[in-house]
Each structure stands twice: as structure tokens, then as C-alpha cells.
Amino acid sequence: MSEPDGSESRDEEFLQLFAQSQRALHAYLIALVFDPNTAADLLQETNIVLWRKFDHYESGTNFFAWAREVARLTVLRHRRTSSRRIATLDPQLLEELAGRFSESQETADTNLNVLSGCLDRLRPGDRELIVGRYAPGASVTGLAEKLGRPANSISQSLCRIRKALADCVQRQASALERGADGVGGAWSSVDA
């Protein structure tokens, strides 16, 4: 890529950023073209461009925003050269859809950060319980057996923890809407 001695780390950086962005980028393309098959084809075209143009990406900036712009341009190019259904969409509509997707992605990122912060503020045992419950293949019964507790007790604890998390997320979202930074003083503990 850019430098012979740094190319391996640059390639690793690309692969990591690439892997993290694929699902969201595919969803973005589906939102623009309304067809999962066309979106998959455009995703492949976008990925090729991302790889070829990665030297133009500035490390430390928002890779997904850059990839989303490449995808948007790929859709516009496809629209000009294709007679498929996407060709009937007005470019201004595509711009509007792209803007709305960007806003919803930012909201989702904020919500995920708030939830993560609330999870971090749980007592260790409560955090272990909630994370254990939502692990792939986990069940209340399995968790009860693992912890040596009755399943009903686990269910009640999970209900209490979920309510505490929901309250925490709501408080943090309200604080963010009021303009608080949501990271320092706006955080309060989770009382589960």
C-alpha cells in the first residue's frame, strides 16, 4: 500500500476496519437500492474501490463514513449505467436516503455507547448474569444450572437488571438530549 515497511500494518488496519463495516455498509446499500441482490453486487464493487483507494483514507478518521461515501458514489454510477428499478429514483431522493441512513447510524452508535456505559456500571455479578444470558446459545435454564440457582430466581434477577439498564439508558439519553456530555458527570450508577 503506502510504504513497503508499513504495508503489513496498513493491510491489517484495512482488514479490521473492512470487517467492522460490512454489515452496516450492506444495510446502507439495501436502503438505497431496495434489492438485496443488487446491494450485494454493489457491496462487492464498493469493497474493490475501498481496497484500491485505501491509500486515500486517513487513519484515525471515520472509516464507515468514508466507505459510505464510496458506496453512495457506486450506487450513483450504477444508476447511470443500469436500467434496473434503481434508475427510476431521483438523485435527490438518493441523497435524502443517504442522509437519513447516516443519522440513524449515528443514533444507533450513540445508543450502543450508552448501553455499553450502563452495562459497565452494573455490579459485577449482575453484569456477569446479563452477559451470560445473552451469550450465543444461552438460556435461563442453562444459566441456572451453571450458577446453581433456581431458574425462577435467575428470571427475577434478569428482570430487575433489565429494568435497571432501561432506566439507566433513559437517564443517559435524556442527559444527552439536554446537552450533557453523557460520559463524565452525566453518568450515574446502575442500581439493579
SULMOTA-V543631 format. One record per helix or strand. SS is the DSSP state (@ for helix, = for strand). FROM is the first residue (numbers start at 1). TO is the last residue. If there is no record, write none. Layout:
# SULMOTA-V543631
ss | from | to
SS | FROM | TO
SS | FROM | TO
This chain:
# SULMOTA-V543631
ss | from | to
@ | 7 | 33
@ | 36 | 52
@ | 54 | 56
@ | 63 | 81
@ | 85 | 88
@ | 91 | 120
@ | 124 | 133
@ | 140 | 147
@ | 151 | 177
